[in-house]
């Protein structure tokens, strides 16, 4: 696995919930570490820690090399907050001599609400309601299968005709949980106001 397409020295963005500050460390072009952080400064701290106080690079950096990285990091303390990516770039340049590549990638995360929610509402009694929401019917069905499987002595015992119908699956779960009731509901996102609205009337599973 290589780090192709990951650029070093990326443009810094204002830290925020929609920004991802990735750190990638490779040894001979093989990724040995990849994670993301809430700010460039935090990413720099983790970069220095990983290269000087852990075995994340699988022994590619010995004690002497780790000490060089540590000294460079400490000597750049004035840039830790003001220009952290510049320090990462300096560390990356130093590490190349040992066959270790350090990359940073700063991107904006695009978070989109799902267009629809598929829910299972289990009412165990007054004030005892559990709502589970899924982004697809398939995910909801998988959850129902898992719940139903728990009531059998061995997995794979659910009848085929029940597996083939989500309503029957929910009815089976409801039967095991009696006197609780189970509802399957669906809601779609109204882009105009950003709220989910029912796409139909929830029906009890009998």
Secondary structure as GFF3:
##gff-version 3
##sequence-region A 1 206
A	DSSP	beta_strand	19	27	.	.	.	ID=ss1
A	DSSP	beta_strand	30	37	.	.	.	ID=ss2
A	DSSP	alpha_helix	40	52	.	.	.	ID=ss3
A	DSSP	alpha_helix	63	75	.	.	.	ID=ss4
A	DSSP	three_ten_helix	77	79	.	.	.	ID=ss5
A	DSSP	alpha_helix	84	95	.	.	.	ID=ss6
A	DSSP	three_ten_helix	96	98	.	.	.	ID=ss7
A	DSSP	beta_strand	100	108	.	.	.	ID=ss8
A	DSSP	beta_strand	116	125	.	.	.	ID=ss9
A	DSSP	beta_strand	128	134	.	.	.	ID=ss10
A	DSSP	alpha_helix	137	149	.	.	.	ID=ss11
A	DSSP	alpha_helix	160	163	.	.	.	ID=ss12
A	DSSP	alpha_helix	166	177	.	.	.	ID=ss13
A	DSSP	beta_strand	181	190	.	.	.	ID=ss14
A	DSSP	beta_strand	195	198	.	.	.	ID=ss15
A	DSSP	beta_strand	203	204	.	.	.	ID=ss16
###
